Amino acid sequence: MMQDQETVILQGHIIDSLILAKVLDRILMMGGTFDLQDVQIGKTREEPSRARIIVRASSPKLLSDILQAIQPHGASIENEQDCRLAVAPADGIFPDEFYATTHLSTQVRLREQWVEVEGIEMDLGIRVDPMGLTARTLPMGEVTQGDLIVTGREGVRVIPLQRPRDRDVFSFMESQVSSERPHGRVISDIAKRLVQLRAGFREGTVGSKVLLAGGPAIVHAGGRDALTWLVEEEFIHVLFCGNALAAHDMEVDLYGTSLGYGDAAGRVLPHGHEHHLRTINRIRAIGSIEAAVRSGAIKTGIMAACIRRGVQVVMAGTIRDDGPLPGVITDSVEAQATMRRAIPGVGLALLVASTLHAVATGNLLPATIPSVCVDINPAVPTKLADRGSFQAVGLVMDAASFLRELARELGASL
């Protein structure tokens, strides 16, 4: 029986990172076969390895599917050729067969040279300037008629993640954390990473910012004081949230309630359900959250700490928002673009108690940025872990417990 075949090359730390095993396993699982033509194993951890593999399949379609599946692991076609380009037919429309990016570092071959793709994130296209030898990702909505867009998979090379040197929770095969395992060691490792990043941030080191994407459950469950402390102590440098987190945080300051529930009283207060609306109304009257903090109208809490510490805050709204607060971006495309602009310089992302913001932020992050997803619902960290990065750590626990334990690990007396 005649079979279609293609020769691919794997190189890098493909042995200790189990990349070679994953590629061979994927080929077999999809119904293909392979021949290992040449394997050169590095003698030290620093020395890279290389494998030449002939991939065979029963049809051109199956071969194409297999090559597509193993490309994110770094498998590139041996017969190198420049990437294929096509002109965008209209504003906001990619050409047919456009290449859809992963969140892994990617290169394209232009005029017989491999060029790094800038701004890498998943589910985007790649626009190139062949004369200037540059390539950059762009969302579908930002493409303009006449742009040169990469199509197909020829001349595209994906660089897989290598096994990290640090032996902490972000190391290889350490990311699968279930609700039945102790969280102490994981949180301790996260705290150590935060200390390192804060030191780098204070020294002006690129890639030392910490991003937190959080939901209102942080406030409702009692994590407000812990997060405020983390911001005040300069462990958090970028905050992604929605209207609700900010509104309920300031509600606590103004009324002592969160969604109408009084912590001191231990019950829902009469007419408490109106408090977040009255909070939003008051901030709108003042003009902005920053003005409310500067004037002393808002004295404590997460938003006050962010204003005082110069934390970059991006508030992305949803269709269910009340108000919304001044500064909430109600256009989802604009919100996504604003979040995207805030990603450069981030070295760690904490995604806490917000399914929508966690998934959105996860999609924007390159695979090289380790992330921690914390949610009481196991489906949320599982979804983030399924993105394919072994540096995505999932913790199944409530937001307040995580933030309090993290703050205590860092020296807070809460």
C-alpha positions in Angstrom: 0.0 0.0 0.0 1.4 3.4 -1.0 1.8 5.9 1.7 2.4 9.7 1.7 5.4 10.7 3.7 7.3 13.8 4.9 10.7 14.1 6.7 10.7 16.4 9.8 13.4 17.6 12.1 13.3 18.0 15.9 16.1 19.8 17.7 16.8 21.3 21.1 16.3 19.7 24.5 14.0 17.1 23.0 15.0 14.2 25.3 14.8 15.6 28.9 11.7 17.7 28.0 10.0 14.5 26.6 9.4 16.3 23.3 10.6 13.4 21.1 8.4 11.0 23.0 5.3 13.3 22.6 5.9 13.6 18.9 6.2 9.9 18.3 3.2 9.2 20.5 1.1 11.7 18.6 2.0 10.3 15.2 0.9 6.8 16.3 -2.2 8.0 18.0 -3.4 9.7 14.9 -2.9 6.6 12.7 0.5 7.4 11.2 3.8 5.6 11.3 7.4 6.8 11.6 11.0 5.8 11.0 13.7 7.4 13.2 16.4 8.0 10.6 18.9 9.8 12.8 19.0 10.7 16.5 21.9 12.7 18.0 21.7 13.0 21.8 23.4 15.8 23.5 26.0 14.6 26.1 25.2 17.4 28.6 22.1 19.2 29.7 23.3 22.3 27.8 24.0 20.5 24.6 21.0 20.2 22.3 19.8 16.9 20.7 18.5 16.4 17.2 16.2 13.8 15.5 15.3 13.2 11.9 11.9 11.5 11.5 10.1 10.2 8.4 6.4 10.5 9.0 4.1 8.3 6.9 0.3 8.3 6.6 -2.3 6.6 4.4 -3.5 9.8 2.8 -2.3 13.4 2.1 -5.1 14.7 4.4 -3.9 12.5 7.4 -0.3 13.4 6.8 -1.2 17.1 6.8 -3.2 16.6 10.1 -0.3 14.8 11.7 2.2 17.5 10.6 -0.1 20.2 12.0 -0.4 18.3 15.3 3.3 17.9 15.9 4.4 21.3 14.7 3.7 22.9 18.2 6.2 20.5 19.6 8.9 22.0 17.3 8.7 19.5 14.4 9.7 21.3 11.2 9.8 20.0 7.6 13.3 19.1 6.6 12.9 20.5 3.1 13.2 24.2 4.1 11.5 26.7 2.0 10.2 30.3 2.4 6.8 30.7 4.0 3.9 31.1 1.6 2.2 34.5 1.6 -1.1 35.7 0.4 -2.7 39.2 0.2 -5.5 40.0 2.6 -8.6 40.4 0.3 -10.3 43.1 2.5 -10.1 44.8 5.8 -10.8 42.4 8.7 -10.5 39.3 6.5 -7.5 36.9 6.4 -6.7 35.1 3.1 -7.9 31.5 2.9 -5.5 28.9 4.6 -4.0 31.6 6.8 -1.6 30.3 9.5 -3.2 30.4 12.9 -0.6 31.0 15.7 0.0 29.0 18.9 1.2 30.7 22.1 4.7 29.3 21.5 7.7 31.2 20.1 7.5 31.1 16.3 9.8 31.8 13.3 9.0 32.3 9.6 11.4 31.9 6.7 11.7 35.0 4.5 14.2 35.3 1.7 16.0 32.2 3.0 16.3 33.6 6.5 14.5 32.6 9.7 12.8 35.6 11.2 11.3 35.8 14.7 7.6 36.5 14.9 7.0 39.4 17.3 4.0 39.7 19.7 3.4 36.0 19.8 0.1 34.8 21.2 -2.4 32.1 20.2 -5.1 32.4 17.5 -3.7 35.2 15.5 -2.4 35.6 12.0 1.1 36.7 10.9 1.7 39.8 8.8 5.2 40.0 7.2 7.3 42.6 5.4 9.5 40.5 3.1 11.8 43.4 2.2 12.3 44.5 5.8 12.5 40.9 7.0 10.0 41.4 9.8 7.0 39.4 11.0 4.4 40.2 13.6 1.1 38.7 14.8 -2.1 40.6 14.4 -5.8 39.9 15.2 -8.2 39.2 12.4 -10.0 42.5 13.1 -6.8 44.5 12.5 -5.8 43.2 9.2 -6.1 45.6 6.3 -6.6 44.9 2.6 -3.3 44.3 0.9 -1.4 43.0 4.0 0.9 40.1 3.3 -0.2 37.2 5.5 1.5 33.9 6.1 -0.6 30.9 4.8 -0.1 27.2 5.1 2.6 25.6 7.2 5.7 25.6 5.0 8.4 27.9 6.2 7.0 28.1 9.7 8.9 26.9 12.7 7.6 26.6 16.2 10.0 26.6 19.1 8.8 24.2 21.9 9.2 25.1 25.6 12.3 23.6 27.2 12.6 22.1 30.6 13.1 25.0 33.1 16.3 25.1 35.1 14.5 26.1 38.3 13.2 23.1 40.2 10.0 24.6 41.5 6.3 24.2 40.9 6.8 25.7 37.4 9.2 22.9 36.5 8.4 20.2 34.0 5.5 17.8 35.0 4.8 19.8 38.1 1.7 21.7 36.8 -1.0 19.1 37.5 -2.2 20.1 41.0 -5.5 18.7 42.2 -7.8 19.8 45.0 -6.7 16.7 47.0 -3.1 17.6 47.1 -1.6 20.0 49.7 -1.3 23.6 48.4 1.5 24.7 50.8 4.5 23.8 48.7 2.9 25.3 45.5 2.1 28.6 47.2 5.6 28.7 48.8 7.1 28.3 45.3 4.9 31.1 43.9 5.9 33.3 46.8 9.6 32.7 46.0 9.0 33.6 42.4 7.2 36.8 43.5 10.1 37.9 45.7 12.5 37.4 42.7 10.3 39.3 40.4 9.8 42.2 42.8 13.5 42.5 43.2 13.9 42.6 39.4 11.0 45.1 39.0 12.7 47.5 41.5 15.9 47.2 39.6 14.2 47.9 36.3 14.7 44.4 34.9 12.6 43.7 31.8 10.0 40.9 32.3 9.7 41.3 36.1 6.1 42.5 36.2 3.4 40.4 37.9 -0.1 40.4 36.4 -3.2 39.5 38.4 -6.5 38.9 36.7 -9.2 38.7 39.3 -12.9 38.5 39.8 -15.3 39.9 42.5 -15.2 36.6 44.4 -11.9 37.9 45.8 -13.9 40.5 47.7 -16.9 38.4 48.5 -14.9 35.5 49.9 -12.7 37.7 52.1 -9.5 38.1 50.1 -9.7 41.9 49.8 -7.2 42.7 52.6 -4.7 40.1 51.3 -4.7 41.4 47.8 -4.5 45.0 49.0 -1.4 44.1 51.0 0.2 42.4 47.9 -0.4 45.5 45.9 0.9 47.8 48.6 4.1 45.7 49.0 4.7 45.9 45.2 4.2 42.3 44.4 1.4 43.1 41.8 2.1 45.5 39.0 -0.7 45.0 36.5 -4.4 44.3 37.3 -7.0 42.9 34.9 -10.5 42.9 36.2 -14.1 43.8 35.4 -16.6 46.4 36.7 -17.6 44.1 39.6 -14.2 43.7 41.4 -13.7 47.4 41.5 -17.3 48.2 42.5 -17.5 45.7 45.4 -14.0 46.6 46.6 -15.0 50.3 46.9 -18.5 49.2 48.3 -16.6 47.7 51.3 -14.9 51.0 51.9 -18.0 53.1 51.6 -20.6 50.9 53.2 -18.8 48.0 54.9 -20.6 45.5 52.7 -19.8 43.3 49.7 -22.9 42.7 47.5 -24.9 43.9 50.5 -23.4 41.4 52.9 -21.9 43.0 56.0 -18.8 41.3 57.4 -19.2 42.9 60.8 -22.9 42.1 61.0 -22.5 38.6 59.5 -25.6 39.0 57.5 -27.2 40.8 54.5 -28.1 44.3 55.6 -31.4 46.0 54.8 -31.2 47.5 51.3 -27.7 46.2 51.1 -28.3 45.1 47.5 -28.3 48.8 46.5 -24.9 49.5 47.9 -22.8 48.6 44.9 -25.2 50.8 42.7 -24.7 53.7 45.1 -21.0 53.1 45.1 -20.9 53.2 41.3 -23.1 56.3 41.2 -20.8 58.2 43.7 -17.7 57.4 41.7 -19.4 58.5 38.5 -20.3 61.8 40.2 -16.7 62.3 41.3 -15.5 61.5 37.7 -13.0 58.6 38.1 -11.6 56.1 40.6 -8.3 57.9 40.7 -10.1 61.2 41.6 -12.1 59.4 44.3 -8.9 58.0 45.8 -6.9 61.3 45.5 -9.8 63.2 47.1 -10.1 60.8 50.0 -13.6 59.6 49.1 -12.1 56.1 48.8 -9.5 55.4 51.5 -8.8 51.7 51.6 -8.9 48.6 49.5 -7.6 47.2 46.3 -8.3 50.1 43.9 -7.0 52.6 46.4 -3.7 50.6 46.7 -3.5 50.3 42.9 -3.8 54.1 42.4 -1.3 54.9 45.1 1.3 52.3 43.8 0.8 53.2 40.2 -0.5 49.7 39.2 -1.7 49.5 35.6 -5.4 48.6 35.8 -7.4 47.4 32.8 -11.1 47.0 33.5 -13.0 45.1 30.8 -16.7 45.2 31.1 -19.4 42.6 30.4 -23.0 42.9 29.3 -24.3 42.4 32.8 -22.5 45.4 34.3 -24.2 48.0 36.3 -23.2 51.6 35.7 -20.5 51.0 34.7 -17.7 52.6 36.7 -15.7 55.3 34.9 -12.7 53.7 33.2 -14.5 50.4 32.4 -13.9 49.6 28.8 -17.3 48.5 27.3 -16.1 47.6 23.8 -14.7 44.1 24.1 -12.4 44.5 21.1 -10.9 47.6 22.6 -10.6 45.9 26.0 -8.8 43.0 24.4 -6.4 45.4 22.6 -5.7 47.3 25.9 -5.0 44.0 27.7 -2.7 42.9 24.9 -0.7 46.2 25.2 -0.2 45.5 29.0 1.3 42.1 28.5 4.9 43.0 27.5 7.1 43.0 30.5 5.0 40.6 32.5 7.0 37.7 34.0 4.2 35.9 35.9 0.4 35.9 35.7 -2.0 35.1 38.6 -5.5 34.3 37.4 -7.7 34.3 40.4 -11.5 33.6 40.6 -12.6 34.9 37.2 -13.4 32.4 34.5 -13.8 35.0 31.7 -10.7 37.0 32.6 -8.6 33.9 33.2 -9.4 32.4 29.8 -9.0 35.8 28.0 -5.7 36.5 29.7 -4.5 32.9 29.1 -5.1 33.4 25.4 -3.1 36.6 25.3 -0.1 35.2 27.2 2.9 33.7 25.4 3.8 30.2 26.6 7.0 31.5 28.1 5.1 33.4 30.8 4.3 31.1 33.7 0.8 31.4 35.0 -1.2 30.3 38.0 -4.9 29.7 37.7 -6.8 29.6 41.0 -10.5 28.8 41.2 -12.9 26.9 43.4 -14.3 25.4 40.1 -11.9 22.8 38.9 -13.0 23.3 35.3 -11.3 26.7 35.1 -7.7 25.7 36.0 -8.2 22.5 33.9 -9.1 24.6 30.9 -6.0 26.8 31.3 -3.8 23.7 31.8 -5.2 22.3 28.6 -3.7 25.2 26.7 -0.6 23.1 26.4 1.9 24.9 28.6 3.6 22.8 31.3 4.1 26.1 33.1 0.4 26.7 33.7 -0.2 25.7 37.3 -3.8 25.0 38.4 -5.0 25.3 42.0 -8.5 24.3 43.0 -9.2 26.4 46.0 -11.1 29.5 46.9 -9.6 32.9 46.1 -9.5 34.3 49.6 -7.6 31.3 51.0 -5.1 31.4 48.2 -4.4 35.2 48.6 -4.2 35.0 52.4 -1.8 32.1 52.4 0.3 33.7 49.7 0.4 37.0 51.6 1.4 35.2 54.9 4.1 33.3 53.0 5.5 36.7 52.0 5.4 38.1 55.5 2.0 39.6 55.9 0.3 39.4 59.3 -3.3 39.0 58.3 
